[in-house]
Amino acid sequence: CPAAAMSTVKFFRHSTRLFRYYIPTEFVVLAVIEFMILILSLYLAFEIRFWNAQWWTFDFDEFLPKALLFAVVLQLSLLAFGAYQRQSAQFMNLLALRIASGLLLGLIPLGVSYYFVPTFFLGRGAILIAVFLSFIFIIIVRLFFRQIVQEHSMWTRVLVIGAGEKANMIRTARSTGEIRGLNIIAYVKMSGDKEVTTGEAITLEEPLIRYVEIHDIDEIVIAVDDRRSSDFPTKDLIDCKLSGVNVLDMVTFFERRAGKIRLDMLNPSWLYLSDGFQIGTGAVRRFLKRTIDLAAVALLLPLALPLIVLISIAILIESKGRGPILYKQTRVKQDGDLFEIYKFRSMVTDAEKDGVARWASKNDSRITRVGSILRIGRLDELPQLFNVLIGDMSFIGPRPERPEFIQELAASIPYYEERHRVKPGLTGWAQICYSYGDTEQDAIEKLQYDLYYVKNYSVLLDLLILLQTAEVVLLGKGAQ
């Protein structure tokens, strides 16, 4: 019926908040459907594999634990390969590659889990059939969802109060792909706006709450250049808020939609009035974060040891025994203190023979042949597991920088030193959201993601970053 259809559409247009992290509702629904698909695929795989075996009978009590483990591990692998990101759906061939890679490589941790819990073991034939069926069913569901998500009726309907310079930041962000999945209904002209030419701006001829009801607005963004203007609709905004419509300022809007805190919109009052920024407070938070660090090191170290031996041999062979395998460098950690970070040597031994600190560029001539291979998968950073183990670093957090660079960046970038409120990390939100950069503008972009992490820290966000780091490593994205 029309009422049910409208309710469904409105449901999809909102985000689901888990702790402090906002997830598009369509991806929550998609994840639930695909979880059921993985379980169904395993059941069908058993039916296909043993359809003519008279000795086999289906036992639900025995099947369910195995199916749940199968579905959880493979879905986490899909998440790690970016299968639940908006940008991954832009090109279907790349999305299919991500799904196939996630399902196939998910068999590795699944096999490891069988070593620890043998009672959950599944035969190779059934698993391969289940993975094949899962791929086919998931692709079909994704094609269907792609059509739904592309429908503007399923996008969050946004009204922007303002049509000047601040509103133009939203237009630019939409055109560059910084924010997606929004249906901006209109930009409302206000007397406090600086003039910007646009064909989308309107002048309200009726009360704001009436316009919101007629056009079924889900979210209002305040983007007025000067809120002191006489026509600023304070009372109308209160009416809208109390009627269930989200009313957001520009910083919060970009925080939720782009996963970063825009420095060009930030003012000090937003920092001390907003919720969050509690990563360093509370014994429970610190205990959970340290537990994740130690657990990650414990899981990775046995896998990393063979690589550490091979990398050490490769560096020795290339340098003909001259020069160290490891090098240490002074970096800045939490509260501005200094510490020594450890890395495999990926540059020539006299990379900074003049004593001047330099950014490592993408095609840096100082990088050795072995070093260039190590940097693709960030394998040169494996020794930093020791830094995590002794507590100088966390597994997840802003990347630590050299004090020479920090002094320069803090002098020109506001709030730069706020990233030192937490321990630096081996990987982080900026590393999975932004590619490697070696300029001041790149430092600004990464700081915006770092501030988002510091503000919105939760165990869920740490686990999400851990999973998506697999994509960064395998596809060669992120820090260098």
The 8 nearest C-alpha neighbors of each residue, nearest first, counted from 0:
[[1, 3, 2, 4, 5, 6, 7, 8],
 [2, 0, 4, 3, 5, 6, 7, 8],
 [3, 1, 5, 4, 0, 6, 7, 8],
 [4, 2, 6, 0, 5, 1, 7, 8],
 [5, 3, 1, 7, 6, 2, 8, 0],
 [4, 6, 8, 2, 7, 3, 1, 9],
 [7, 5, 3, 9, 4, 8, 10, 2],
 [8, 6, 10, 4, 5, 9, 3, 11],
 [7, 9, 5, 11, 10, 6, 153, 4],
 [8, 10, 12, 6, 11, 7, 5, 13],
 [11, 9, 7, 8, 12, 13, 6, 24],
 [12, 10, 8, 9, 24, 13, 25, 153],
 [11, 13, 155, 9, 154, 10, 153, 8],
 [14, 12, 11, 10, 24, 155, 23, 15],
 [13, 15, 23, 24, 22, 21, 16, 12],
 [14, 16, 22, 24, 21, 23, 17, 13],
 [15, 17, 21, 20, 18, 22, 19, 14],
 [16, 18, 20, 19, 21, 15, 22, 459],
 [17, 19, 20, 16, 457, 459, 21, 455],
 [20, 18, 455, 17, 16, 21, 457, 456],
 [19, 21, 17, 16, 18, 22, 455, 460],
 [22, 20, 16, 15, 14, 17, 255, 19],
 [21, 23, 15, 14, 24, 16, 20, 26],
 [24, 22, 14, 25, 26, 15, 21, 13],
 [23, 25, 14, 27, 26, 11, 15, 13],
 [24, 26, 28, 27, 23, 11, 29, 148],
 [27, 25, 29, 24, 28, 23, 30, 83],
 [26, 28, 24, 30, 29, 25, 31, 23],
 [29, 27, 25, 31, 26, 30, 32, 24],
 [30, 28, 26, 32, 27, 31, 25, 33],
 [29, 31, 33, 27, 28, 32, 26, 34],
 [32, 30, 34, 28, 29, 33, 27, 35],
 [33, 31, 29, 35, 34, 30, 36, 28],
 [34, 32, 36, 30, 35, 31, 29, 37],
 [33, 35, 31, 37, 36, 32, 70, 30],
 [34, 36, 38, 32, 33, 37, 39, 31],
 [37, 35, 33, 39, 34, 38, 40, 32],
 [38, 36, 40, 34, 70, 35, 39, 133],
 [37, 39, 35, 41, 66, 36, 40, 70],
 [40, 38, 36, 42, 41, 37, 35, 43],
 [41, 39, 129, 37, 43, 42, 38, 133],
 [40, 42, 129, 44, 38, 39, 43, 37],
 [41, 43, 39, 45, 44, 40, 38, 46],
 [44, 42, 46, 40, 45, 41, 47, 39],
 [43, 45, 41, 129, 47, 125, 128, 42],
 [46, 44, 48, 42, 43, 47, 125, 49],
 [45, 47, 43, 50, 44, 49, 48, 42],
 [48, 46, 44, 50, 45, 49, 43, 125],
 [47, 49, 45, 46, 44, 50, 125, 124],
 [50, 48, 52, 46, 51, 47, 45, 55],
 [49, 51, 47, 46, 52, 48, 45, 53],
 [52, 50, 49, 53, 48, 47, 55, 54],
 [53, 51, 49, 54, 55, 50, 48, 56],
 [52, 54, 55, 51, 56, 50, 49, 57],
 [53, 55, 52, 56, 49, 51, 50, 57],
 [56, 54, 53, 52, 49, 57, 50, 51],
 [57, 55, 58, 54, 53, 52, 49, 46],
 [56, 58, 59, 55, 62, 46, 45, 61],
 [59, 57, 61, 60, 62, 56, 63, 55],
 [58, 60, 62, 61, 63, 57, 64, 56],
 [61, 59, 62, 58, 63, 64, 57, 65],
 [60, 62, 59, 58, 63, 64, 65, 57],
 [61, 63, 59, 65, 60, 64, 58, 66],
 [62, 64, 66, 65, 60, 61, 59, 67],
 [65, 63, 67, 66, 62, 68, 61, 119],
 [66, 64, 119, 68, 62, 63, 67, 69],
 [65, 67, 69, 63, 38, 64, 68, 62],
 [68, 66, 70, 64, 69, 65, 71, 63],
 [69, 67, 71, 65, 66, 70, 72, 64],
 [68, 70, 66, 67, 72, 71, 65, 73],
 [69, 71, 67, 37, 73, 68, 72, 34],
 [72, 70, 68, 74, 73, 69, 67, 75],
 [71, 73, 75, 74, 69, 70, 68, 76],
 [74, 72, 76, 105, 70, 75, 71, 102],
 [73, 75, 77, 76, 71, 72, 70, 78],
 [74, 76, 78, 72, 77, 73, 71, 79],
 [75, 77, 73, 79, 101, 105, 74, 78],
 [78, 76, 101, 74, 80, 79, 75, 82],
 [77, 79, 75, 81, 76, 80, 82, 83],
 [80, 78, 467, 466, 76, 77, 81, 469],
 [81, 79, 470, 77, 78, 82, 101, 97],
 [80, 82, 78, 83, 79, 84, 77, 467],
 [81, 83, 77, 78, 80, 84, 97, 87],
 [84, 82, 81, 78, 26, 85, 87, 77],
 [85, 83, 87, 86, 81, 82, 88, 26],
 [84, 86, 87, 88, 83, 89, 179, 180],
 [85, 87, 88, 84, 89, 90, 179, 176],
 [86, 88, 84, 85, 89, 94, 82, 81],
 [89, 87, 86, 90, 85, 94, 91, 145],
 [88, 90, 86, 87, 91, 85, 94, 93],
 [91, 89, 93, 88, 92, 94, 87, 86],
 [90, 92, 94, 93, 95, 88, 89, 87],
 [91, 93, 95, 94, 90, 96, 97, 89],
 [94, 92, 96, 95, 91, 90, 97, 87],
 [93, 95, 91, 97, 96, 92, 87, 88],
 [96, 94, 98, 92, 93, 97, 91, 99],
 [95, 97, 93, 99, 94, 98, 100, 92],
 [98, 96, 94, 100, 95, 99, 80, 101],
 [97, 99, 101, 95, 96, 100, 102, 77],
 [98, 100, 96, 102, 101, 97, 95, 103],
 [101, 99, 97, 103, 98, 102, 104, 96],
 [102, 100, 77, 76, 98, 104, 99, 103],
 [101, 103, 105, 99, 100, 104, 73, 98],
 [104, 102, 100, 105, 106, 101, 99, 130],
 [105, 103, 106, 101, 107, 102, 100, 76],
 [104, 106, 102, 73, 76, 103, 107, 101],
 [105, 107, 109, 104, 103, 108, 110, 102],
 [106, 108, 110, 109, 105, 104, 111, 103],
 [109, 107, 111, 110, 106, 105, 112, 72],
 [110, 108, 106, 112, 107, 111, 105, 72],
 [109, 111, 107, 113, 108, 112, 106, 114],
 [110, 112, 108, 114, 113, 109, 107, 115],
 [111, 113, 109, 115, 114, 110, 116, 108],
 [114, 112, 117, 116, 110, 115, 111, 120],
 [113, 115, 111, 112, 116, 117, 110, 120],
 [114, 116, 112, 113, 117, 111, 118, 110],
 [117, 115, 113, 118, 114, 119, 112, 120],
 [118, 116, 113, 120, 119, 114, 115, 112],
 [117, 119, 120, 116, 113, 65, 121, 115],
 [120, 118, 65, 117, 116, 113, 121, 64],
 [119, 121, 117, 113, 118, 122, 65, 116],
 [122, 120, 119, 123, 126, 125, 65, 113],
 [121, 123, 125, 124, 126, 120, 127, 45],
 [124, 122, 126, 125, 127, 121, 128, 120],
 [123, 125, 127, 126, 122, 128, 48, 44],
 [124, 126, 128, 44, 122, 123, 127, 45],
 [127, 125, 129, 123, 128, 124, 130, 122],
 [128, 126, 130, 124, 129, 125, 123, 131],
 [127, 129, 131, 125, 44, 126, 130, 132],
 [130, 128, 41, 126, 44, 40, 132, 127],
 [129, 131, 133, 127, 128, 132, 126, 134],
 [132, 130, 128, 134, 133, 129, 127, 135],
 [131, 133, 129, 135, 134, 130, 40, 136],
 [134, 132, 130, 136, 131, 135, 40, 37],
 [133, 135, 131, 137, 132, 136, 138, 130],
 [134, 136, 132, 138, 133, 137, 139, 131],
 [137, 135, 139, 133, 138, 134, 132, 140],
 [136, 138, 140, 134, 139, 135, 133, 141],
 [137, 139, 141, 135, 140, 136, 134, 142],
 [140, 138, 136, 142, 137, 141, 135, 143],
 [139, 141, 137, 143, 138, 142, 144, 136],
 [142, 140, 144, 138, 143, 139, 145, 137],
 [141, 143, 145, 139, 140, 144, 138, 146],
 [144, 142, 140, 141, 145, 146, 139, 147],
 [145, 143, 141, 147, 146, 142, 148, 140],
 [146, 144, 142, 148, 147, 143, 141, 149],
 [145, 147, 149, 144, 143, 148, 150, 142],
 [148, 146, 144, 150, 145, 149, 143, 153],
 [147, 149, 145, 150, 146, 144, 153, 154],
 [150, 148, 146, 147, 145, 151, 153, 154],
 [149, 151, 147, 152, 148, 153, 146, 154],
 [152, 150, 154, 153, 149, 182, 148, 181],
 [151, 153, 150, 154, 8, 182, 155, 156],
 [154, 152, 151, 12, 150, 8, 148, 11],
 [153, 155, 181, 151, 12, 180, 182, 152],
 [154, 156, 12, 181, 182, 157, 217, 13],
 [157, 155, 182, 216, 217, 183, 154, 181],
 [156, 158, 183, 218, 219, 184, 216, 182],
 [157, 159, 219, 185, 184, 183, 220, 218],
 [158, 160, 186, 220, 219, 161, 221, 187],
 [161, 159, 187, 221, 222, 186, 220, 223],
 [160, 162, 223, 222, 187, 188, 189, 186],
 [161, 163, 166, 188, 186, 187, 200, 192],
 [164, 162, 192, 193, 195, 166, 194, 165],
 [163, 165, 167, 166, 193, 195, 224, 168],
 [166, 164, 167, 168, 222, 163, 224, 223],
 [167, 165, 162, 222, 168, 163, 169, 164],
 [166, 168, 170, 164, 165, 169, 171, 163],
 [169, 167, 171, 165, 166, 170, 172, 164],
 [168, 170, 172, 167, 166, 171, 173, 165],
 [171, 169, 167, 173, 168, 172, 174, 166],
 [170, 172, 168, 174, 169, 173, 167, 175],
 [171, 173, 177, 169, 175, 170, 174, 178],
 [174, 172, 176, 170, 178, 171, 175, 177],
 [173, 175, 171, 172, 176, 170, 177, 178],
 [176, 174, 172, 173, 177, 171, 178, 170],
 [175, 177, 173, 178, 174, 172, 179, 171],
 [178, 176, 172, 175, 173, 257, 179, 174],
 [179, 177, 176, 173, 257, 172, 256, 180],
 [180, 178, 181, 176, 173, 177, 256, 85],
 [179, 181, 154, 182, 155, 178, 148, 151],
 [182, 180, 155, 154, 179, 183, 156, 157],
 [181, 183, 156, 154, 155, 184, 157, 151],
 [184, 182, 157, 185, 156, 158, 181, 159],
 [183, 185, 158, 157, 182, 156, 186, 159],
 [186, 184, 158, 183, 199, 200, 187, 159],
 [185, 187, 200, 159, 162, 161, 160, 199],
 [186, 188, 160, 201, 161, 200, 202, 162],
 [189, 187, 162, 161, 202, 201, 200, 186],
 [188, 190, 191, 192, 161, 187, 230, 223],
 [189, 191, 192, 228, 230, 188, 229, 231],
 [192, 190, 225, 228, 189, 224, 223, 193],
 [193, 191, 163, 224, 190, 189, 223, 194],
 [192, 194, 163, 164, 195, 224, 191, 162],
 [193, 195, 163, 192, 196, 164, 162, 197],
 [196, 194, 163, 197, 193, 164, 162, 167],
 [195, 197, 194, 198, 163, 162, 200, 199],
 [198, 196, 199, 200, 195, 162, 167, 186],
 [197, 199, 200, 196, 201, 186, 185, 195],
 [198, 200, 197, 185, 186, 201, 184, 162],
 [201, 199, 186, 187, 198, 188, 162, 185],
 [202, 200, 187, 188, 186, 203, 199, 185],
 [203, 201, 188, 187, 204, 200, 189, 186],
 [204, 202, 205, 201, 187, 207, 206, 210],
 [203, 205, 202, 206, 207, 210, 201, 209],
 [204, 206, 203, 207, 209, 210, 208, 202],
 [207, 205, 209, 208, 210, 204, 235, 203],
 [208, 206, 210, 209, 235, 211, 205, 203],
 [207, 209, 211, 210, 206, 239, 235, 212],
 [210, 208, 212, 206, 207, 211, 213, 205],
 [211, 209, 207, 213, 212, 208, 214, 206],
 [212, 210, 216, 208, 214, 209, 213, 215],
 [211, 213, 215, 209, 210, 214, 208, 216],
 [214, 212, 210, 211, 215, 209, 216, 208],
 [213, 215, 211, 212, 216, 210, 184, 156],
 [216, 214, 212, 213, 211, 217, 156, 210],
 [215, 217, 211, 156, 214, 218, 157, 158],
 [218, 216, 156, 244, 157, 155, 245, 215],
 [217, 219, 245, 157, 244, 216, 246, 158],
 [220, 218, 246, 158, 157, 159, 245, 247],
 [219, 221, 159, 247, 248, 246, 160, 222],
 [222, 220, 160, 248, 223, 159, 247, 249],
 [223, 221, 161, 166, 165, 160, 220, 249],
 [222, 224, 161, 225, 226, 221, 192, 160],
 [223, 225, 192, 191, 165, 163, 222, 226],
 [226, 224, 191, 227, 223, 228, 192, 190],
 [227, 225, 228, 223, 231, 224, 191, 229],
 [226, 228, 225, 229, 231, 191, 230, 224],
 [229, 227, 191, 226, 230, 231, 225, 190],
 [230, 228, 231, 227, 190, 191, 226, 232],
 [229, 231, 228, 232, 190, 189, 191, 227],
 [230, 232, 228, 229, 233, 226, 227, 189],
 [233, 231, 235, 234, 230, 236, 207, 229],
 [232, 234, 236, 235, 231, 237, 230, 238],
 [235, 233, 237, 236, 232, 238, 239, 231],
 [236, 234, 238, 232, 237, 233, 207, 208],
 [235, 237, 239, 233, 238, 234, 240, 232],
 [236, 238, 240, 234, 235, 239, 241, 233],
 [239, 237, 235, 241, 236, 240, 242, 234],
 [240, 238, 242, 236, 237, 241, 244, 208],
 [239, 241, 237, 244, 242, 243, 238, 236],
 [240, 242, 238, 243, 239, 237, 244, 236],
 [243, 241, 239, 240, 244, 238, 237, 208],
 [242, 244, 241, 240, 245, 239, 217, 238],
 [243, 245, 240, 239, 217, 218, 242, 246],
 [244, 246, 218, 219, 240, 247, 217, 243],
 [247, 245, 219, 220, 218, 240, 244, 248],
 [248, 246, 220, 252, 251, 219, 221, 245],
 [247, 249, 221, 251, 250, 220, 252, 222],
 [248, 250, 252, 251, 222, 253, 221, 220],
 [251, 249, 253, 252, 248, 264, 254, 261],
 [250, 252, 254, 253, 249, 248, 247, 255],
 [251, 253, 249, 254, 250, 255, 247, 256],
 [254, 252, 256, 257, 250, 255, 251, 249],
 [253, 255, 259, 251, 258, 260, 252, 257],
 [256, 254, 253, 252, 258, 257, 251, 21],
 [255, 257, 253, 254, 178, 258, 252, 179],
 [258, 256, 253, 259, 178, 254, 255, 177],
 [259, 257, 254, 255, 256, 451, 448, 253],
 [258, 260, 448, 254, 451, 447, 257, 261],
 [261, 259, 447, 254, 451, 262, 450, 250],
 [260, 262, 263, 264, 447, 259, 250, 265],
 [261, 263, 265, 264, 260, 447, 413, 443],
 [262, 264, 261, 265, 266, 260, 250, 413],
 [265, 263, 262, 261, 250, 266, 249, 260],
 [266, 264, 262, 263, 261, 250, 267, 269],
 [265, 267, 268, 269, 264, 270, 262, 263],
 [268, 266, 270, 269, 271, 265, 272, 414],
 [269, 267, 270, 271, 266, 272, 273, 265],
 [268, 270, 272, 267, 271, 273, 266, 265],
 [271, 269, 267, 268, 272, 273, 266, 265],
 [270, 272, 268, 269, 273, 267, 274, 276],
 [273, 271, 269, 270, 268, 274, 267, 275],
 [274, 272, 269, 270, 271, 275, 268, 276],
 [273, 275, 272, 276, 454, 271, 270, 277],
 [274, 276, 454, 277, 455, 273, 456, 278],
 [277, 275, 454, 453, 278, 455, 274, 456],
 [278, 276, 280, 275, 279, 454, 456, 453],
 [279, 277, 280, 456, 276, 453, 284, 421],
 [278, 280, 277, 421, 285, 281, 284, 420],
 [281, 279, 277, 278, 282, 284, 285, 283],
 [280, 282, 283, 284, 285, 279, 277, 278],
 [281, 283, 285, 284, 286, 280, 287, 279],
 [284, 282, 286, 281, 285, 287, 288, 280],
 [285, 283, 287, 286, 281, 282, 288, 278],
 [284, 286, 288, 282, 283, 287, 289, 281],
 [285, 287, 283, 289, 284, 288, 282, 290],
 [288, 286, 290, 284, 289, 285, 283, 291],
 [287, 289, 291, 285, 290, 286, 284, 292],
 [288, 290, 292, 286, 291, 287, 285, 293],
 [291, 289, 287, 293, 288, 292, 294, 286],
 [290, 292, 294, 288, 289, 293, 295, 287],
 [293, 291, 289, 394, 295, 290, 294, 393],
 [292, 294, 296, 290, 295, 291, 297, 289],
 [293, 295, 297, 291, 296, 292, 290, 298],
 [296, 294, 298, 292, 293, 297, 291, 299],
 [295, 297, 293, 299, 298, 294, 300, 384],
 [298, 296, 294, 295, 300, 299, 293, 301],
 [299, 297, 295, 296, 300, 294, 301, 302],
 [300, 298, 296, 302, 297, 301, 303, 295],
 [299, 301, 303, 302, 297, 296, 298, 304],
 [302, 300, 303, 304, 299, 298, 297, 305],
 [303, 301, 299, 300, 304, 305, 298, 306],
 [302, 304, 300, 306, 301, 305, 299, 307],
 [303, 305, 307, 306, 301, 302, 300, 308],
 [306, 304, 308, 307, 303, 309, 302, 301],
 [307, 305, 309, 303, 304, 308, 310, 302],
 [306, 308, 304, 310, 305, 309, 303, 311],
 [307, 309, 311, 305, 306, 310, 312, 304],
 [310, 308, 306, 312, 311, 307, 313, 305],
 [311, 309, 313, 307, 312, 308, 306, 314],
 [310, 312, 308, 314, 309, 313, 307, 324],
 [311, 313, 315, 309, 310, 314, 316, 308],
 [314, 312, 310, 316, 315, 311, 317, 309],
 [313, 315, 317, 311, 316, 312, 318, 310],
 [316, 314, 320, 312, 318, 313, 317, 319],
 [317, 315, 319, 313, 314, 318, 312, 320],
 [316, 318, 314, 319, 315, 313, 369, 320],
 [317, 319, 315, 321, 320, 316, 314, 322],
 [320, 318, 316, 317, 321, 315, 314, 322],
 [319, 321, 315, 318, 316, 322, 317, 323],
 [322, 320, 318, 319, 323, 315, 348, 317],
 [321, 323, 348, 320, 318, 324, 315, 319],
 [322, 324, 325, 326, 321, 344, 348, 315],
 [325, 323, 344, 343, 311, 314, 322, 326],
 [326, 324, 343, 344, 323, 342, 341, 327],
 [325, 327, 344, 342, 341, 343, 323, 328],
 [328, 326, 341, 340, 339, 342, 325, 329],
 [327, 329, 340, 339, 330, 326, 341, 401],
 [328, 330, 339, 338, 401, 340, 337, 327],
 [329, 331, 401, 400, 338, 337, 399, 402],
 [332, 330, 337, 336, 335, 399, 400, 402],
 [331, 333, 336, 335, 423, 422, 337, 399],
 [332, 334, 422, 419, 421, 335, 420, 336],
 [335, 333, 419, 336, 420, 332, 421, 422],
 [334, 336, 333, 332, 331, 419, 337, 416],
 [337, 335, 332, 334, 331, 333, 338, 330],
 [338, 336, 331, 330, 332, 329, 335, 339],
 [337, 339, 330, 329, 331, 340, 332, 336],
 [340, 338, 329, 328, 327, 330, 341, 337],
 [339, 341, 327, 328, 329, 338, 330, 383],
 [342, 340, 327, 383, 382, 326, 339, 325],
 [343, 341, 380, 382, 379, 325, 326, 344],
 [344, 342, 325, 379, 324, 345, 326, 380],
 [343, 345, 325, 324, 326, 346, 342, 370],
 [370, 344, 346, 366, 367, 343, 369, 379],
 [347, 345, 366, 367, 365, 344, 350, 370],
 [346, 348, 350, 349, 365, 367, 366, 345],
 [347, 349, 350, 322, 346, 323, 344, 351],
 [348, 350, 352, 351, 347, 346, 353, 365],
 [351, 349, 347, 348, 352, 365, 346, 366],
 [352, 350, 354, 353, 349, 355, 356, 357],
 [351, 353, 349, 354, 350, 355, 348, 356],
 [352, 354, 351, 355, 349, 350, 356, 357],
 [353, 355, 351, 352, 356, 350, 357, 349],
 [356, 354, 353, 351, 357, 352, 403, 350],
 [357, 355, 354, 351, 403, 358, 404, 401],
 [358, 356, 355, 359, 351, 404, 360, 403],
 [357, 359, 437, 360, 356, 438, 404, 436],
 [360, 358, 363, 357, 361, 437, 479, 362],
 [361, 359, 363, 362, 437, 358, 436, 479],
 [360, 362, 363, 359, 436, 435, 437, 479],
 [363, 361, 360, 364, 366, 359, 365, 371],
 [362, 364, 360, 365, 361, 366, 359, 346],
 [365, 363, 366, 362, 367, 346, 360, 347],
 [366, 364, 346, 363, 347, 350, 367, 345],
 [367, 365, 346, 364, 370, 345, 363, 371],
 [366, 368, 370, 346, 369, 345, 371, 347],
 [369, 367, 371, 370, 372, 366, 317, 345],
 [368, 370, 372, 367, 371, 373, 314, 345],
 [345, 369, 371, 367, 373, 368, 372, 366],
 [370, 372, 368, 374, 369, 373, 367, 366],
 [373, 371, 369, 370, 375, 374, 368, 376],
 [374, 372, 378, 370, 379, 371, 375, 377],
 [373, 375, 377, 371, 376, 372, 479, 370],
 [376, 374, 475, 372, 373, 377, 371, 472],
 [375, 377, 472, 475, 378, 374, 373, 473],
 [378, 376, 374, 379, 375, 373, 380, 472],
 [379, 377, 373, 380, 376, 381, 374, 375],
 [378, 380, 343, 373, 377, 342, 381, 374],
 [379, 381, 342, 378, 382, 383, 377, 343],
 [380, 382, 383, 378, 379, 384, 342, 303],
 [383, 381, 384, 342, 380, 341, 385, 343],
 [384, 382, 386, 385, 381, 341, 380, 387],
 [383, 385, 387, 382, 386, 381, 388, 296],
 [384, 386, 388, 383, 387, 382, 389, 341],
 [387, 385, 383, 384, 391, 389, 388, 392],
 [388, 386, 392, 384, 390, 393, 385, 389],
 [387, 389, 385, 386, 390, 384, 293, 296],
 [390, 388, 386, 387, 391, 385, 392, 384],
 [389, 391, 387, 392, 388, 386, 393, 289],
 [392, 390, 386, 389, 387, 332, 338, 393],
 [393, 391, 387, 423, 390, 422, 424, 386],
 [392, 394, 424, 387, 395, 422, 423, 292],
 [393, 395, 424, 425, 292, 387, 426, 392],
 [396, 394, 424, 427, 426, 393, 425, 461],
 [395, 397, 424, 427, 423, 422, 426, 398],
 [398, 396, 423, 424, 427, 449, 399, 418],
 [397, 399, 424, 423, 396, 400, 425, 426],
 [400, 398, 423, 331, 330, 332, 397, 401],
 [401, 399, 330, 331, 402, 398, 405, 404],
 [400, 402, 330, 403, 404, 331, 329, 405],
 [403, 401, 405, 404, 331, 330, 406, 400],
 [404, 402, 401, 406, 405, 407, 356, 400],
 [405, 403, 407, 402, 401, 406, 408, 400],
 [406, 404, 402, 408, 407, 403, 409, 401],
 [407, 405, 409, 403, 404, 408, 402, 410],
 [406, 408, 404, 405, 410, 409, 403, 411],
 [407, 409, 405, 410, 411, 406, 412, 404],
 [410, 408, 415, 412, 406, 411, 407, 405],
 [411, 409, 408, 407, 412, 406, 413, 405],
 [410, 412, 408, 409, 413, 407, 415, 439],
 [413, 411, 409, 408, 415, 410, 414, 443],
 [414, 412, 415, 411, 409, 262, 410, 416],
 [415, 413, 417, 416, 412, 409, 418, 262],
 [416, 414, 409, 417, 413, 412, 418, 446],
 [415, 417, 418, 414, 419, 409, 420, 405],
 [418, 416, 419, 414, 415, 420, 450, 421],
 [417, 419, 416, 420, 415, 449, 450, 421],
 [420, 418, 333, 421, 417, 334, 416, 335],
 [419, 421, 418, 417, 333, 334, 422, 279],
 [422, 420, 333, 419, 423, 279, 418, 396],
 [421, 423, 333, 392, 393, 332, 396, 424],
 [424, 422, 396, 397, 392, 399, 398, 332],
 [425, 423, 396, 395, 393, 394, 426, 398],
 [424, 426, 394, 395, 398, 393, 427, 383],
 [425, 427, 395, 424, 430, 396, 394, 398],
 [426, 428, 396, 395, 430, 429, 397, 424],
 [427, 429, 430, 431, 432, 448, 464, 452],
 [428, 430, 448, 432, 445, 427, 433, 431],
 [431, 429, 477, 427, 428, 433, 432, 478],
 [430, 432, 428, 429, 433, 471, 477, 468],
 [433, 431, 429, 430, 428, 434, 448, 477],
 [434, 432, 429, 430, 431, 477, 435, 445],
 [433, 435, 477, 476, 436, 430, 432, 478],
 [434, 436, 477, 478, 479, 433, 476, 437],
 [437, 435, 441, 438, 434, 442, 360, 478],
 [436, 438, 360, 358, 441, 359, 439, 435],
 [439, 437, 441, 440, 436, 442, 358, 443],
 [438, 440, 442, 441, 443, 437, 408, 412],
 [441, 439, 443, 442, 438, 444, 437, 436],
 [440, 442, 444, 438, 436, 439, 443, 445],
 [441, 443, 439, 445, 440, 444, 446, 438],
 [444, 442, 440, 446, 441, 445, 439, 447],
 [445, 443, 441, 447, 446, 442, 440, 448],
 [444, 446, 442, 448, 429, 447, 443, 449],
 [445, 447, 449, 443, 448, 444, 442, 450],
 [448, 446, 260, 259, 450, 444, 445, 449],
 [447, 449, 259, 429, 451, 445, 446, 450],
 [450, 448, 446, 452, 451, 447, 397, 429],
 [451, 449, 453, 447, 452, 448, 446, 454],
 [452, 450, 259, 448, 454, 449, 453, 260],
 [451, 453, 449, 455, 450, 454, 456, 428],
 [452, 454, 450, 451, 456, 276, 455, 449],
 [455, 453, 276, 275, 451, 452, 456, 450],
 [456, 454, 452, 19, 275, 453, 451, 457],
 [457, 455, 452, 453, 278, 454, 460, 458],
 [456, 458, 460, 459, 461, 455, 18, 19],
 [457, 459, 461, 460, 462, 456, 288, 287],
 [460, 458, 462, 457, 461, 463, 18, 17],
 [459, 461, 463, 457, 462, 458, 464, 456],
 [462, 460, 458, 464, 463, 459, 465, 457],
 [461, 463, 465, 459, 464, 460, 458, 466],
 [464, 462, 460, 466, 461, 465, 459, 467],
 [465, 463, 467, 461, 462, 466, 468, 460],
 [466, 464, 462, 468, 463, 467, 461, 469],
 [465, 467, 79, 463, 468, 464, 469, 462],
 [466, 468, 79, 464, 469, 470, 465, 463],
 [467, 469, 471, 465, 470, 466, 464, 472],
 [468, 470, 467, 472, 471, 79, 466, 473],
 [471, 469, 80, 473, 468, 467, 472, 474],
 [470, 472, 476, 468, 469, 474, 475, 473],
 [473, 471, 376, 469, 475, 470, 474, 468],
 [472, 474, 470, 475, 471, 469, 376, 476],
 [475, 473, 471, 472, 476, 470, 376, 375],
 [474, 476, 375, 472, 376, 473, 471, 477],
 [477, 475, 471, 474, 434, 472, 435, 478],
 [478, 476, 434, 430, 435, 471, 431, 433],
 [479, 477, 435, 430, 434, 476, 377, 436],
 [478, 374, 435, 477, 377, 359, 361, 375]]
